[in-house]
Amino acid sequence: MTNGLKKFWYNEEKHSDDSFDEFNQILLTPKSTSRTIVMRSFSRLYHWISTHRILFLIISLIGIPLMIYMLLMILSSNRAFIPIEFQEKRYNILLIVAHPDDECLFFSPTLRVLQTQYHQNLSLVVLSRGNHAGLGQIRAMELHGSCRALNIPSNRCLSLDLLQIKDDPKVWWSEQQLIPIIEEYVIKWSIDVLISFDNRGISGHLNHRAVASAVRLMTENRTNTMIKMSYELKSVSLLRKYSSILDFYWIFISSIPRLLHSLLSYLIPFNLISSTDKSYMLLINTPNDYMASRNAFASHQSQYSWDRHLYLLASRYMFINELKYIDKHV
Ligand SMILES: [Zn+2]
């Protein structure tokens, strides 16, 4: 490096602390290589972060996640995220949940995106009225407000009040009892696609997990041949569940292989690389969808405690749903 450049470098860094200067002097030896240039960039970045900690936190916790959120919204119609079937056909979709409010606390991105962007026909069956605290009647009425906010037709928005299926976090609902009930509505409404919880039930609630088990059994064993596809909502760790928009970091990183696969299948001719399959769906609420989902939950007034306010901001399920395809047994 020339003397002139060295002088410039020292002048620029004259306010640095001693250890930082020592580090840079090592890097400014005549044997500078691309490796030292990279190290120098890192050292300058480290110095910038250590002198702008608050700004760095704001950018990391809000700015970058929001940018990824916008990028994913732009990419959300890519086949990597939404199977071609849902882009080309209009299905009758049935969401099966356990309690009134499950539909907006956990499934609102699924409901909103499939309806507003892909014009799918939605139906909802809630297998109990959530009467564990004696509020079943009120909660059944509140559900209709939620369905209105989510644009689910009122004649396809039901909460059941059955003797053998009661809201209770300590009771496993028998699949043998659930399957005929689900089948009844599959036939009645000519349902093509079932959506429900996965085997961890998002919160681990036994009723959620029992519903998931019944839907999985129905699908795997082809109990009902009308059902073309079934999907389950992916549960994540507690940390990710309450990471709000920060979860977009992980979603973006984990989506890169699917995006690359989709890009290559598009670029390489003769179908040498198959297009992405229907095994996965990523559904992201737009800001408008998020507000509609909040409005839907506002209908569940009996459930509107202080921790629910926090949930609506902190839960990633208010912004993101990942659906996994349930394979049928051959
Ligand atoms: Zn529930």
Boltz pocket constraint, residues with backbone or C-beta under 6 A from the ligand:
constraints:
  - pocket:
      binder: B
      contacts: [[A, 98], [A, 99], [A, 102], [A, 205], [A, 208]]
      max_distance: 6.0
